Amino acid sequence: MRFFPWGFWLLCVASAPARGDSGSKARSCAEVRQLYGAKGFSLSGVPQAEISGEHLRICPQGYTCCTSEMEENFANKSRSEFEAMMKEAGRSVQTILTAQYRSFDSYFQDLLNKSEKALYDAFPSLYGELYTQNVKVFKDLYSELRRYYRGSNINLEEALNEFWTRLLERLFKLMNPQYHITDEYLDCMVKHAEQHKPFGEVPRDLKVKATRAFIAARSYAQGFLVGSDVVKKVSQVSLSHECTRAIMKLMYCPHCRGMSSVKPCNNYCLNVVKGCLANQADLNTEWKYLMDSLVIVADRIDGPYNVDTVIGTIHMRLSEAISNLQENKDSITAKVFQGCGNPKISTKGSSNEDKKRRGKVALEAKSSAVALEMLVLDAKGNLTALKSYWVTLPSVLCSKKVMASSAADDKCWNGMTKGSYLPEVMGDGLANQINNPEVEVDITKPDMTIRQQIMQLKIMTNRLGNANIGNDVDFQDASDDMSGSGSGDSCPDDVCGKRLSKSPSTRQPETHAIPKQSGHGISGASSRSLPSAFLLFLSVAFIAVQHLWR
């Protein structure tokens, strides 16, 4: 009859360590309740003190302050907060690139506008009817130059050739009003124009210099827009299911474990973020090429291509060409008559325009070379700083957003408890995540939206490479790129989410992240969750042995 009292007492003693010792005492959930309410969730059903955590699917299953509903809400919250961090980081880069574009665009447009205005102001008094009756020809030229710069599919050399042809036809008729000059005769004259060089060397010289300057300028401006658009679209890519679990475990599981004041281990955070942003890191190579190409073209713009002088003095070159035609009118006319025959005399008589011949007048152009030099210097500094954006992003997010601990901290949240984090930090990019201990990443399925943006970077870098050597490039789709810049319509969130998400995992709740460690300080937690069945077995065995000895 002594078995029952002894057994009953031992069972009571055996069950006591589960909650009875001071280290295992159920802790208050006040901090988690405060955090949960601050995130906008109802406190209804939130525990006042720790409860058993067998229901948890993401966080470690020790005693916890989180219910299943809280864990799910925290997971969704961590996802939205991390995606917001990505967009915020992306916006800072977009702001820099967009500001560089606007600065250069404003400078370039101002150069062109001042040149056009100087022409409109000076040409009427310089050339009289030679200008006033051909205003549209000059307006059309500047309009075509602007359209080309904006990315329209225009062949700039052909546009310039067309301008000189139209101008020569009109001026030749105005300078020879005593003749009846037909369209057929003008066609003949134009055929001999290259030989006679009525405008001197200006058309050839301007075509070479203006073409190089405009190609470089529009490729340079477009490069900033493409870079900004790529960042925006990539920043909108949704997180995968596996990444959401890992981010939740990183950011909110310590709160559920009653460790709200414990910061995540730095290397632990890096592995989580590198796993989540594996596809984004693959942008790094082409992104660096784009930044380098923009720097090279910037040097061309401020150097050999001399954009400030070439664009800012277009009106002066046109004046030089017209003056050359005026000064050599007689010899040029004679050569045309010799090659195309004498046109019929016109019944309208002659005009007094020839008596109004003006001499060569030097037009002034204010240099803005210093402004261009400062623009290029500022751009090069920003572009150099942005080169490593995609591979430094995990470190930036962990240190400034997630607020991870220092690398030397051995009392940080390691995904399981407070302690050190032993796994090595993974490399950058998708291929290096094959053994990531924190995020399950399928390296055989790259994100297609990001692959498309990698291709956009390659295309833009190729354009800049052509611009660097003065070659024209096909910008047929550039207007679409510019009009759609920043739209982000190529990959709606729901589509990206479906593409990235895998089937719900059928594995047991994650406890895989950390290998066996010593000195972690996890023994207290382990003793608290030691199964009661095991203690019961020990007590019964003790009683049986005691009974046998007796």
Order of alpha helices (4+ residues) and beta strands (2+ residues): alpha-alpha-alpha-alpha-alpha-alpha-beta-alpha-alpha-alpha-alpha-alpha-alpha-alpha-alpha-alpha-alpha-beta-alpha-alpha-beta-beta-alpha-alpha-alpha-alpha-alpha
